[in-house]
Amino acid sequence: MSKVRIVAESLKNMPWEDKPEGLDAVIWRSSKNPIINWNPIPVGARAFNSAVVPFEGEFAGVFRIDYKNGRPHLHAGRSEDGLEWEIAHEPIEWLDEKGNDAKPGYAYDPRVVKIEDTYYIQWCTDFHGPTIGLGLTRDFKNFTRLENLFVPYNRNGVLFPRKINGRYVMLNRPSDTGHTPFGDIFLSQSPDLKFWGMHRHVMSKGELGWWEGTKIGGGPAPIETPEGWLLFYHGVSNTCNGFVYSMGAAILDLENPDRVLYRTRDYLLTPEKEYETTGFVPNVVFPCATLHDAETGRIAIYYGAADTYTALAYTQVEELVDYIKYNSQV
């Protein structure tokens, strides 16, 4: 096994469980799943596809809460251990840079990434159709909404955790109003988080894996390693009984992240447990956030299950990177 390390700070208090004895897999589920169940707050029916980051020695989150009227909104949350969450009963109050109300019509599938001293939130928002919204916070109490990133239609905006060659870099998936028959991952760059260009194609749906034959989309913020950027992503297949969302991974070049070095041929996690196969939308595993510790190489992956629950899985960076390289379809 090669020596692979995570380029990040130590996070010794992150949630963790050792791999169950005898398990022949590089990713394993938490025994505490699902960590967030139905009806997490009075107004909300479900909390899933949400983002988690370390914050002030504990953990903060931005949660997709689907209301009982069906519309999704973003709520802030806090946790001491990354497992038990207190989610605010009121949605995030977004103000623009001039202090005016900037509440989105709807908001779902957030990602959060810390760049320098600022936490940037990306989500799917309403702008004459779905596109990628962007906001920031420094304390998870006050939230500033910035300009939307792209014209419709676009989903799955994922910022890298640092500038690359002096520019902010974001993965995204041009989309439509349905289930995206052209669902490939692209990369866009910006000098200031306002003006985006230098668009590049990263990778296509399908390739050798039918499990990702309908569309793919970026998951959590990529994790930096000397081997490249470790990217978890979701892939979707269209079966005779509907869509199935599974999780794969790729390694992107550090300085040119539109270049895929390795990419899993097989899925890493697919709906198998009852909380993944049965819910508001059956058969969904949708990764949105990771916690990771540079010292031990541990990674905790937060994922939405069946568009209903929040669940957690674990992996170890050395074992995972070796597996991706050995089983790569590139």
C-alpha positions as CSV (number, residue, x, y, z in Angstrom):
1,M,0.0,0.0,0.0
2,S,1.4,3.4,-1.0
3,K,1.9,6.2,1.6
4,V,-0.8,8.7,0.8
5,R,-1.5,11.6,3.1
6,I,-4.2,14.3,3.2
7,V,-3.1,17.9,2.8
8,A,-5.1,19.5,5.5
9,E,-5.2,20.1,9.2
10,S,-5.5,17.5,11.9
11,L,-9.1,16.7,13.0
12,K,-8.8,14.3,15.8
13,N,-12.4,14.7,17.1
14,M,-14.1,13.7,13.8
15,P,-16.6,10.9,14.0
16,W,-15.0,7.5,13.2
17,E,-15.6,3.7,13.3
18,D,-13.0,1.2,12.4
19,K,-13.8,-1.1,9.4
20,P,-15.8,-4.1,10.5
21,E,-13.7,-7.3,10.7
22,G,-13.9,-9.3,7.5
23,L,-15.5,-6.6,5.4
24,D,-14.2,-6.7,1.8
25,A,-14.8,-3.0,0.9
26,V,-12.9,0.3,1.0
27,I,-16.0,2.2,2.3
28,W,-18.1,1.1,5.2
29,R,-21.3,2.6,6.7
30,S,-21.7,4.0,10.2
31,S,-23.4,1.7,12.7
32,K,-25.4,4.7,13.8
33,N,-27.1,5.3,10.4
34,P,-29.2,7.1,9.7
35,I,-27.9,9.9,11.9
36,I,-30.8,12.2,11.0
37,N,-34.3,10.7,10.6
38,W,-37.7,11.8,9.3
39,N,-39.2,15.1,10.6
40,P,-36.0,16.6,12.1
41,I,-37.6,20.0,12.9
42,P,-41.2,21.0,13.2
43,V,-41.4,22.6,9.7
44,G,-39.2,20.0,8.0
45,A,-40.2,16.6,6.7
46,R,-36.6,15.5,5.8
47,A,-32.9,16.6,6.1
48,F,-30.6,15.1,3.5
49,N,-27.9,16.0,0.9
50,S,-26.3,18.5,3.3
51,A,-22.9,19.9,4.1
52,V,-20.8,19.7,7.3
53,V,-17.5,21.4,8.2
54,P,-15.3,21.6,11.3
55,F,-15.9,24.9,13.2
56,E,-14.6,26.2,16.5
57,G,-13.5,22.8,17.8
58,E,-16.9,21.3,17.0
59,F,-18.9,21.0,13.7
60,A,-21.2,23.3,11.8
61,G,-23.6,22.4,9.0
62,V,-25.9,23.7,6.3
63,F,-28.8,21.4,5.8
64,R,-31.2,20.8,3.0
65,I,-34.6,20.8,4.8
66,D,-37.6,19.8,2.6
67,Y,-40.6,21.4,4.2
68,K,-43.9,19.7,4.6
69,N,-45.2,21.8,1.7
70,G,-42.6,20.2,-0.5
71,R,-40.2,23.2,-1.0
72,P,-36.6,22.9,0.1
73,H,-34.7,25.5,2.1
74,L,-31.3,25.8,3.9
75,H,-31.0,25.7,7.7
76,A,-27.9,26.0,9.8
77,G,-26.9,23.4,12.3
78,R,-24.4,22.7,15.1
79,S,-22.9,19.5,16.6
80,E,-20.4,18.6,19.2
81,D,-19.5,15.2,17.7
82,G,-20.7,15.3,14.1
83,L,-23.4,12.8,14.8
84,E,-26.0,14.4,17.0
85,W,-27.2,17.6,15.3
86,E,-29.2,20.7,16.5
87,I,-30.8,22.2,13.4
88,A,-32.2,25.7,13.5
89,H,-35.9,25.9,13.2
90,E,-35.8,28.9,11.0
91,P,-34.2,29.0,7.6
92,I,-30.9,30.9,7.0
93,E,-31.6,34.6,6.6
94,W,-29.7,35.6,3.5
95,L,-28.8,39.3,3.0
96,D,-27.0,40.6,0.0
97,E,-23.7,42.6,0.2
98,K,-25.7,45.8,0.8
99,G,-27.8,44.3,3.6
100,N,-31.0,43.8,1.6
101,D,-33.1,40.6,1.9
102,A,-31.8,38.0,-0.6
103,K,-33.8,35.0,0.4
104,P,-33.8,32.4,-2.5
105,G,-37.2,31.0,-3.7
106,Y,-35.9,27.6,-3.0
107,A,-32.5,26.1,-2.1
108,Y,-31.2,22.5,-2.0
109,D,-28.1,20.2,-2.1
110,P,-25.6,22.6,-0.4
111,R,-21.9,22.2,-0.2
112,V,-19.7,24.2,2.2
113,V,-16.0,24.8,1.8
114,K,-13.5,26.9,3.8
115,I,-11.1,29.0,1.7
116,E,-8.7,31.0,3.9
117,D,-10.9,32.5,6.7
118,T,-14.3,32.3,4.9
119,Y,-16.9,29.5,4.5
120,Y,-18.4,29.5,1.1
121,I,-21.8,27.8,0.5
122,Q,-22.9,26.6,-2.9
123,W,-26.4,25.3,-3.6
124,C,-28.9,24.8,-6.3
125,T,-31.2,27.9,-6.5
126,D,-34.0,29.4,-8.5
127,F,-33.1,31.8,-11.3
128,H,-35.7,31.3,-14.1
129,G,-34.7,27.7,-13.7
130,P,-32.1,25.9,-11.5
131,T,-28.6,27.4,-11.3
132,I,-25.9,27.6,-8.7
133,G,-26.2,30.0,-5.8
134,L,-23.3,31.2,-3.8
135,G,-23.0,32.7,-0.3
136,L,-20.6,33.1,2.5
137,T,-20.4,33.1,6.3
138,R,-17.6,33.4,8.9
139,D,-19.7,32.6,12.0
140,F,-22.6,30.5,10.8
141,K,-24.9,33.2,12.2
142,N,-24.7,35.9,9.6
143,F,-24.9,34.8,5.9
144,T,-24.2,37.0,2.9
145,R,-25.6,36.0,-0.5
146,L,-23.3,36.7,-3.5
147,E,-24.2,36.7,-7.2
148,N,-25.4,33.5,-8.8
149,L,-22.7,31.8,-10.7
150,F,-24.2,30.8,-14.0
151,V,-27.3,31.2,-16.2
152,P,-29.8,28.3,-16.1
153,Y,-29.6,25.4,-16.1
154,N,-26.8,24.2,-13.8
155,R,-26.5,22.0,-10.7
156,N,-23.9,20.5,-8.4
157,G,-21.6,23.4,-7.9
158,V,-18.5,22.3,-5.9
159,L,-15.7,24.7,-5.1
160,F,-12.2,23.5,-4.6
161,P,-10.8,24.4,-1.1
162,R,-8.0,26.7,-2.4
163,K,-7.2,28.7,-5.4
164,I,-5.4,26.9,-8.2
165,N,-3.0,29.0,-10.4
166,G,-4.4,32.1,-8.7
167,R,-8.1,31.4,-9.6
168,Y,-11.1,30.0,-7.8
169,V,-12.1,26.7,-9.4
170,M,-15.6,25.1,-9.4
171,L,-16.9,21.8,-10.7
172,N,-20.5,22.0,-12.1
173,R,-22.9,20.2,-14.2
174,P,-24.8,21.9,-17.0
175,S,-28.3,20.6,-16.7
176,D,-31.9,20.9,-17.8
177,T,-35.2,20.9,-16.0
178,G,-35.4,17.1,-16.1
179,H,-32.9,14.3,-15.5
180,T,-30.1,15.6,-17.6
181,P,-29.5,13.5,-20.6
182,F,-26.2,15.4,-21.1
183,G,-25.0,15.0,-17.5
184,D,-21.2,15.5,-17.6
185,I,-19.0,17.3,-15.1
186,F,-17.4,20.5,-16.2
187,L,-14.9,22.9,-14.5
188,S,-15.1,26.7,-14.4
189,Q,-12.7,29.3,-13.1
190,S,-12.9,32.8,-11.7
191,P,-10.5,35.5,-10.4
192,D,-13.1,37.0,-8.0
193,L,-16.1,34.6,-7.5
194,K,-18.2,36.9,-9.8
195,F,-17.0,36.4,-13.3
196,W,-16.6,32.8,-14.5
197,G,-14.9,31.4,-17.6
198,M,-12.1,29.2,-18.8
199,H,-14.6,26.4,-18.8
200,R,-13.3,22.9,-19.3
201,H,-14.8,19.4,-19.6
202,V,-13.7,17.1,-16.8
203,M,-15.4,13.7,-17.4
204,S,-18.4,12.2,-19.0
205,K,-21.2,10.0,-17.7
206,G,-21.1,6.3,-18.5
207,E,-17.7,5.4,-19.7
208,L,-17.3,1.8,-18.6
209,G,-19.8,1.9,-15.8
210,W,-23.5,1.5,-16.5
211,W,-24.1,2.5,-12.8
212,E,-23.3,6.1,-13.9
213,G,-24.8,5.9,-17.4
214,T,-27.5,8.6,-17.0
215,K,-25.6,11.4,-15.4
216,I,-22.8,12.3,-12.9
217,G,-22.3,15.2,-10.5
218,G,-19.6,16.4,-8.1
219,G,-20.1,15.6,-4.4
220,P,-18.1,17.1,-1.5
221,A,-15.3,19.6,-2.0
222,P,-12.3,17.7,-3.4
223,I,-9.6,16.6,-0.9
224,E,-6.0,17.5,-1.6
225,T,-3.4,14.7,-1.6
226,P,0.0,14.5,-3.3
227,E,-1.5,12.0,-5.7
228,G,-4.1,14.6,-6.8
229,W,-7.5,15.9,-5.9
230,L,-9.6,13.1,-4.4
231,L,-13.2,13.7,-5.7
232,F,-16.3,11.8,-4.5
233,Y,-19.1,12.0,-7.0
234,H,-22.6,10.6,-7.6
235,G,-23.5,8.6,-10.7
236,V,-27.0,7.7,-11.8
237,S,-28.4,4.7,-13.7
238,N,-31.8,4.4,-15.2
239,T,-33.4,1.0,-14.5
240,C,-36.7,-0.5,-15.4
241,N,-37.9,0.5,-11.9
242,G,-36.5,4.1,-11.9
243,F,-33.3,5.9,-11.2
244,V,-30.5,4.6,-8.9
245,Y,-27.9,7.0,-7.4
246,S,-24.6,5.5,-6.3
247,M,-21.2,6.9,-5.3
248,G,-17.9,6.8,-7.1
249,A,-14.5,8.6,-6.9
250,A,-11.8,10.0,-9.1
251,I,-8.4,11.6,-8.7
252,L,-7.8,14.8,-10.6
253,D,-4.5,16.5,-11.5
254,L,-3.4,19.0,-8.8
255,E,-2.6,21.9,-11.1
256,N,-4.9,21.0,-14.0
257,P,-8.0,19.5,-12.3
258,D,-9.9,19.1,-15.5
259,R,-7.5,16.2,-16.2
260,V,-8.7,12.9,-14.7
261,L,-5.8,10.7,-13.6
262,Y,-7.9,7.8,-12.2
263,R,-11.6,7.0,-11.9
264,T,-13.4,4.1,-10.4
265,R,-14.8,1.6,-12.8
266,D,-17.2,0.3,-10.2
267,Y,-19.3,2.2,-7.7
268,L,-18.0,2.5,-4.2
269,L,-21.4,2.7,-2.4
270,T,-24.8,1.9,-3.8
271,P,-28.3,1.7,-2.2
272,E,-28.4,-1.5,-0.2
273,K,-29.7,-0.7,3.3
274,E,-33.3,0.0,4.0
275,Y,-32.7,3.7,4.7
276,E,-31.1,3.9,1.2
277,T,-33.6,1.9,-0.7
278,T,-36.9,3.0,1.0
279,G,-37.9,6.6,1.5
280,F,-39.3,9.7,-0.2
281,V,-37.2,8.8,-3.3
282,P,-36.0,5.2,-3.2
283,N,-32.5,4.0,-4.1
284,V,-30.4,7.1,-3.5
285,V,-26.9,7.5,-2.2
286,F,-25.8,11.1,-2.6
287,P,-22.5,12.3,-1.1
288,C,-22.3,16.0,-0.2
289,A,-19.6,16.5,2.5
290,T,-16.5,15.0,4.1
291,L,-14.6,15.4,7.3
292,H,-11.0,14.3,7.2
293,D,-7.9,14.0,9.4
294,A,-4.4,14.6,8.0
295,E,-2.7,12.7,10.7
296,T,-4.6,9.4,10.5
297,G,-5.9,9.6,6.9
298,R,-9.4,9.0,8.1
299,I,-12.3,10.3,6.0
300,A,-16.0,10.5,7.0
301,I,-18.4,10.9,4.2
302,Y,-21.9,12.5,4.8
303,Y,-24.5,11.4,2.3
304,G,-28.2,11.7,1.6
305,A,-30.1,8.5,1.7
306,A,-33.3,8.0,-0.3
307,D,-33.9,11.8,-0.3
308,T,-35.0,11.3,3.3
309,Y,-32.2,10.6,5.7
310,T,-28.7,11.9,6.5
311,A,-26.2,9.0,6.7
312,L,-22.5,8.6,7.3
313,A,-19.8,6.3,5.8
314,Y,-16.0,5.9,6.5
315,T,-12.9,5.2,4.5
316,Q,-9.1,5.5,4.9
317,V,-7.2,7.6,2.3
318,E,-4.4,5.2,1.6
319,E,-6.6,2.2,1.0
320,L,-9.1,4.2,-1.0
321,V,-6.5,5.8,-3.3
322,D,-4.8,2.5,-3.9
323,Y,-8.2,1.0,-4.8
324,I,-9.1,3.8,-7.2
325,K,-5.7,3.5,-9.0
326,Y,-5.9,-0.3,-9.2
327,N,-9.6,-0.3,-10.4
328,S,-9.4,2.8,-12.6
329,Q,-11.2,2.9,-15.9
330,V,-9.0,5.8,-17.2
